[in-house]
Amino acid sequence: MSRVLASIYDRWMRPAEAACLVEWRAELVRGLTGEVLEVGAGTGAMLTHYPLTISRLVLVEPDRHMRRRLEAKCRRMVLPTFEVSDATIDRLPLSDASLDAVVSALVLCSVPSEHTALAEIFRVLRPGGRLFFLEHVAADRLSSRFAWQRRLEPAWRFCSGNCHLTRDTEHAIGAAGFQVDHIRRESMRKSVPWIRASIRGSARKPVS
């Protein structure tokens, strides 16, 4: 399934990218500086949006089919000093408190454990470092859309690389120890209805 998903991912996401995601991705990382990690970099949808003010960019993607496309895209671009890693998000090959920012874009839905993933992100960030996130999440729990998300989730996870439909990522970020700076909730236009509920924003690792 991972080979099939990698081959169709960019084409399948194209309507949503044109409708809103290109704008949201650019807004998410505008003005970033310093040493940055992107977790679950996929096929490289974020690459064109990173500013050259970044001094180091680490791109983590454990799926070999996605990573092959990511590496090909990297070779065609002018990027700051970058490296591509096959590490998983639950065991990042980075020292404690070594990064200024972490970017997570449509990733936390598919990790085995949000708790473990966010703990690792928290660990590698310096005090005051920030997590920039763009994630699809559970709809309002009293809505019919949430009921459909619950029904569809088992089959959807099988077909889409363990993508969960009912995760409360906003709560998970706070529970991991982050202080949310700002957050926006909006419908991811032109995506399939059961992944339209989304959040995006930034959260900070406390200084003390």
C-alpha positions in Angstrom: 0.0 0.0 0.0 2.8 2.4 0.7 4.1 2.2 -2.8 0.6 2.9 -4.2 0.0 5.8 -1.8 3.3 7.4 -2.6 2.6 7.2 -6.4 -0.9 8.8 -6.1 -0.4 11.2 -3.1 0.5 14.4 -4.9 -2.2 13.9 -7.6 -4.8 13.0 -5.0 -4.1 16.1 -2.9 -3.8 18.5 -5.8 -7.4 19.9 -5.5 -7.0 20.6 -1.7 -3.5 22.1 -2.3 -4.9 24.5 -4.9 -7.9 25.4 -2.8 -6.2 26.1 0.5 -3.1 24.0 1.4 -0.5 25.9 -0.6 -1.5 29.1 1.1 -1.7 27.5 4.5 1.7 25.8 4.1 3.4 29.1 3.1 1.8 30.9 6.0 2.9 28.2 8.4 6.6 28.5 7.8 6.9 32.1 6.8 9.8 33.8 8.6 11.3 30.6 10.0 15.0 30.9 11.0 17.6 28.6 12.6 17.7 24.8 12.7 14.4 23.2 11.6 13.1 19.7 11.5 10.1 18.5 9.4 8.6 15.2 10.6 7.0 13.0 8.1 8.1 15.1 5.1 6.4 12.8 2.7 6.9 13.6 -1.0 8.1 17.1 -0.1 4.9 19.3 -0.3 6.5 21.8 2.2 9.8 22.2 0.4 8.9 25.1 -1.8 7.8 27.2 1.2 10.8 27.1 3.4 12.6 30.5 3.5 16.4 30.7 2.9 16.8 32.2 6.4 16.8 28.6 7.7 20.4 27.5 8.5 19.7 23.8 8.6 16.7 21.7 7.5 16.3 18.0 8.6 13.7 16.1 6.7 12.5 12.8 8.4 10.5 10.3 6.3 10.5 6.6 7.2 8.5 5.4 4.2 11.1 4.5 1.5 8.6 5.1 -1.4 7.7 8.6 -0.1 11.4 9.3 0.7 12.5 8.5 -2.8 10.2 11.1 -4.2 11.3 13.6 -1.5 15.0 13.1 -2.3 14.3 13.6 -6.0 12.4 16.9 -5.3 15.3 18.1 -3.0 17.8 17.6 -5.8 15.8 19.9 -8.0 15.6 22.8 -5.5 17.8 25.4 -3.9 17.5 24.7 -0.2 19.4 25.7 2.9 21.8 23.0 4.3 19.5 20.0 4.5 19.6 16.3 5.2 17.1 13.5 4.6 16.7 10.8 7.2 14.8 7.5 7.3 14.2 7.7 11.0 10.8 7.2 12.6 9.2 10.0 14.6 9.2 8.0 17.8 13.1 7.8 17.7 14.5 10.9 16.2 18.3 10.8 15.6 18.8 14.3 17.2 20.2 15.5 20.5 18.0 16.9 23.2 17.2 20.7 22.9 19.0 20.9 19.5 16.5 22.6 17.2 14.7 25.9 16.9 11.5 24.7 15.2 9.7 21.5 14.2 7.2 21.4 11.4 4.4 18.8 11.3 2.0 19.0 8.2 -0.6 16.3 7.9 1.5 13.8 9.8 0.2 13.3 13.4 -2.9 11.6 12.0 -0.8 8.6 10.9 1.9 8.1 13.6 1.5 5.0 15.8 1.2 7.2 19.0 0.6 10.9 19.1 1.8 10.9 22.7 5.2 9.4 21.8 5.6 11.5 18.7 4.9 14.8 20.5 7.2 13.7 23.4 10.1 13.3 20.9 9.3 16.6 19.2 9.3 18.3 22.7 12.6 16.6 23.5 14.5 17.9 20.4 13.3 21.5 20.7 15.3 24.0 22.6 13.5 25.9 25.4 11.4 28.5 23.6 11.5 26.5 20.4 8.2 26.1 18.5 6.1 23.4 16.9 4.3 24.6 13.7 1.5 22.3 12.9 -1.1 21.8 10.2 -3.2 18.7 10.8 -6.6 17.2 10.0 -8.5 16.2 13.1 -11.8 14.9 14.5 -14.9 16.9 13.7 -17.1 18.2 16.5 -18.0 15.1 18.5 -21.8 15.9 18.4 -21.8 16.2 14.6 -22.9 13.7 12.0 -19.4 14.1 10.4 -17.7 12.8 13.5 -20.1 9.8 13.5 -19.1 9.1 9.9 -15.4 9.5 10.8 -15.8 6.8 13.5 -17.5 4.4 11.1 -15.0 4.9 8.3 -11.8 5.0 10.4 -10.9 1.2 10.4 -11.1 0.9 6.6 -9.5 4.4 6.0 -6.5 3.5 8.2 -5.9 0.4 6.1 -6.1 2.2 2.8 -4.2 5.4 3.7 -1.1 4.5 5.7 -2.6 4.3 9.2 -4.3 7.7 8.9 -6.7 8.2 11.9 -9.8 10.3 11.5 -10.8 10.9 15.1 -7.7 12.2 16.8 -7.9 15.2 19.1 -4.5 16.7 18.1 -5.1 20.0 19.8 -5.5 18.3 23.2 -2.5 16.0 22.5 -0.2 19.0 21.8 -1.2 20.6 25.2 -0.9 17.4 27.0 2.7 17.0 25.7 3.7 20.2 27.6 3.4 22.7 24.8 2.0 26.2 25.2 -0.2 27.0 22.2 0.6 30.4 20.8 -2.2 30.5 18.3 -4.5 28.1 16.5 -7.0 28.2 13.6 -9.8 25.8 12.9 -11.0 25.6 9.3 -12.4 23.3 6.7 -9.8 21.8 4.3 -11.5 22.7 1.1 -11.7 20.3 -1.8 -10.5 17.3 0.3 -12.7 14.3 1.0 -15.4 15.3 3.6 -14.1 13.0 6.4 -10.7 14.8 6.6 -11.9 18.4 6.2 -11.8 19.4 9.8 -8.3 20.9 10.4 -6.2 22.9 12.8 -3.1 24.9 12.1 -0.9 27.2 14.2 2.1 27.1 16.5 3.0 26.0 20.0 6.0 26.7 22.2 8.2 24.6 24.5 8.3 26.5 27.8 11.6 28.2 28.7 11.4 26.8 32.2 
